[in-house]
Amino acid sequence: MAEPTSKPNLPKLIVTTGNEVQGHEIHEYLGIVRGIVVRAASISQGIRGAFKSILGGNVEAYAEVCEAARQDAFKRMAKQAREIGADAIIGMRYDATEFMQGATEVLAYGTAVTLTPHA
């Protein structure tokens, strides 16, 4: 599918946790968009994480896995919004669930909308 053309005076895609976009009116609600990723730690991350958990403190190896999953879920959500012609995603949220031992599902979701700049 071809990339939608940008409207004048609007960035390619605005993403906010709020329910409005300053300086713009919501023209149309396009629906919920989401990106889902299921991630598990690699063997080396698992070993580093297990060792660090014995010592205590921040488990950076696991934080790396979580951050990568959030980024991928966000990109998938944004891609879906662009494909349906959205200017913005409002009410954006993350959710995470342990899918099985050692694997976590990360969901990024929000409402895709089109915008009209205030006159």
Stockholm file with secondary structure:
# STOCKHOLM 1.0

chainA/1-119         MAEPTSKPNLPKLIVTTGNEVQGHEIHEYLGIVRGIVVRAASISQGIRGAFKSILGGNVEAYAEVCEAARQDAFKRMAKQAREIGADAIIGMRYDATEFMQGATEVLAYGTAVTLTPHA
#=GR chainA/1-119 SS CCCCCCCTTCCSCEECSSSSCTTEEEEEEEEEEEEEEEEECCHHHHHHHHHHHHHCSCCHHHHHHHHHHHHHHHHHHHHHHHHTTCSEEEEEEEEEEEEETTEEEEEEEEEEEEEEECC
#=GC SS_cons         CCCCCCCTTCCSCEECSSSSCTTEEEEEEEEEEEEEEEEECCHHHHHHHHHHHHHCSCCHHHHHHHHHHHHHHHHHHHHHHHHTTCSEEEEEEEEEEEEETTEEEEEEEEEEEEEEECC
//
